[in-house]
Amino acid sequence: MTTLASESASASATTTSVVVGVITFRRPQKLARLLNSLESVQAPAPWIWNGVVIVDNDPDGSARSTVEQWTNRLPKVTYISETNTGLSVARNRAVQAARDANADWLAFIDDDEEASVQWLTELAGTQRATNADAVLGNTQFLFEESPPAWLEGSRVYEFRPDVPDQQPIHHLATNNVLLRTALVEELGPLFDERFSKTGGEDHHLGRRLLRAGYTIAQSTMGQTIEWVPPDRMPLAVVLRRLQRDGNTLTIVDLSFASSPLEGIRVRLRHLAEGLAKLPLGVARAVVYGIQDGRSGILRGLKTSVIGFGQLKAVIGMDVLGYHQPDSDAI
């Protein structure tokens, strides 16, 4: 099996190459777990895996010592300290580093995940089969400790691809995604800094790609594991996460309003949606609660809480997610 550790420096200008990008913030143990998994990832032949770029978004540089431990285990590891905090700033820095390395593709993976052996191979295979400009992988959530039964049954931490493998999709996330670096030439910086603190920069990019005529494909076999720690299991944290989902949905839509009048229309639409979701979620909670108890109640209330997040955004209240207590935005 060909891995990054066994890749030679034989890449030529005509060979398609990919760089793995990781944004990290004060999670050295989780970063080490991710880097350990990358050691076993198969290189996506005939593409060349041209290294790993790690952007440390902690002004104190807390990831440096961890990364240094891996410089002799994963060739072409690049450590970048980005002291301006924010997801968009850090992701744009990673994109620029990939461009500087003459990489054709950048594969983002979050620092609290692990990559499967075939991760890059499957993402690249889907790209070649579809000629997509971005490929979204498939992430499985696992708990670091046994979760409460109500949380596990609620399916809050669950991702199910809504289309078959290698089919076009209309959304984007950056925890497990392959991006064509040449997109910068037409779109400029890929990640909008308006979303640096709230999150949602990935959803915004997905919308920009589709509006510009680019395509996004699903790779159900491009699998990663995201580990859910105990501090993301309390009910208050779960509800905040769901609120942020609705909040992000609205602020991304508002960002595309081309005039004040259109902005009013977007707010009114999300006001109506948010208000409609409140009783709908309650009704679902009653039905699901009868069937499944507490887990069913939460599964139903997800709709209401997401709607509440939309309503907050309508009146200008952002649910901050990045570098905040109990945040899982990065």
Secondary structure as the mmCIF struct_conf table of DSSP 4:
data_model
#
loop_
_struct_conf.conf_type_id
_struct_conf.id
_struct_conf.beg_label_comp_id
_struct_conf.beg_label_asym_id
_struct_conf.beg_label_seq_id
_struct_conf.end_label_comp_id
_struct_conf.end_label_asym_id
_struct_conf.end_label_seq_id
STRN STRN1 THR A 3 THR A 3
HELX_RH_3T_P HELX_RH_3T_P1 LEU A 4 SER A 6
BEND BEND1 ALA A 9 ALA A 9
TURN_TY1_P TURN_TY1_P1 ALA A 13 THR A 14
BEND BEND2 THR A 15 THR A 15
STRN STRN2 SER A 17 THR A 24
BEND BEND3 PHE A 25 ARG A 26
HELX_RH_AL_P HELX_RH_AL_P1 PRO A 28 LEU A 38
TURN_TY1_P TURN_TY1_P2 GLU A 39 SER A 40
HELX_LH_PP_P HELX_LH_PP_P1 VAL A 41 VAL A 41
STRN STRN3 GLN A 42 GLN A 42
HELX_LH_PP_P HELX_LH_PP_P2 ALA A 43 ALA A 43
TURN_TY1_P TURN_TY1_P3 ALA A 45 PRO A 46
BEND BEND4 TRP A 47 TRP A 47
STRN STRN4 ILE A 48 ASP A 56
TURN_TY1_P TURN_TY1_P4 PRO A 59 ASP A 60
TURN_TY1_P TURN_TY1_P5 SER A 62 ALA A 63
HELX_RH_AL_P HELX_RH_AL_P2 ARG A 64 GLU A 68
TURN_TY1_P TURN_TY1_P6 GLN A 69 ARG A 73
BEND BEND5 LEU A 74 LEU A 74
TURN_TY1_P TURN_TY1_P7 PRO A 75 LYS A 76
STRN STRN5 VAL A 77 SER A 81
BEND BEND6 ASN A 84 ASN A 84
HELX_RH_AL_P HELX_RH_AL_P3 LEU A 87 ASP A 100
TURN_TY1_P TURN_TY1_P8 ALA A 101 ASN A 102
BEND BEND7 ASP A 104 ASP A 104
STRN STRN6 TRP A 105 ILE A 109
TURN_TY1_P TURN_TY1_P9 ASP A 111 ASP A 112
STRN STRN7 GLU A 113 ALA A 115
TURN_TY1_P TURN_TY1_P10 VAL A 117 GLN A 118
HELX_RH_AL_P HELX_RH_AL_P4 TRP A 119 THR A 130
BEND BEND8 ASP A 133 ASP A 133
STRN STRN8 ALA A 134 PHE A 143
BEND BEND9 GLU A 144 GLU A 145
HELX_LH_PP_P HELX_LH_PP_P3 SER A 146 PRO A 148
HELX_RH_AL_P HELX_RH_AL_P5 ALA A 149 SER A 154
TURN_TY1_P TURN_TY1_P11 ARG A 155 ARG A 155
BEND BEND10 VAL A 156 TYR A 157
BEND BEND11 ASP A 162 VAL A 163
TURN_TY1_P TURN_TY1_P12 ASP A 165 GLN A 166
STRN STRN9 PRO A 168 ILE A 169
BEND BEND12 HIS A 170 HIS A 170
BEND BEND13 THR A 174 ASN A 175
STRN STRN10 ASN A 176 ARG A 180
TURN_TY1_P TURN_TY1_P13 THR A 181 ALA A 182
HELX_RH_AL_P HELX_RH_AL_P6 LEU A 183 LEU A 187
BEND BEND14 GLY A 188 PHE A 191
HELX_RH_3T_P HELX_RH_3T_P2 GLU A 193 PHE A 195
TURN_TY1_P TURN_TY1_P14 SER A 196 THR A 198
HELX_RH_AL_P HELX_RH_AL_P7 GLU A 201 ARG A 211
TURN_TY1_P TURN_TY1_P15 ALA A 212 GLY A 213
STRN STRN11 ILE A 216 VAL A 228
HELX_RH_3T_P HELX_RH_3T_P3 PRO A 230 ARG A 232
BEND BEND15 PRO A 234 PRO A 234
HELX_RH_AL_P HELX_RH_AL_P8 LEU A 235 SER A 255
TURN_TY1_P TURN_TY1_P16 PHE A 256 PHE A 256
BEND BEND16 SER A 259 SER A 259
HELX_RH_AL_P HELX_RH_AL_P9 PRO A 260 ASP A 292
TURN_TY1_P TURN_TY1_P17 GLY A 293 GLY A 293
HELX_RH_AL_P HELX_RH_AL_P10 ARG A 294 VAL A 314
TURN_TY1_P TURN_TY1_P18 ILE A 315 GLY A 316
TURN_TY1_P TURN_TY1_P19 TYR A 322 HIS A 323
BEND BEND17 GLN A 324 GLN A 324
TURN_TY1_P TURN_TY1_P20 PRO A 325 ASP A 326
#
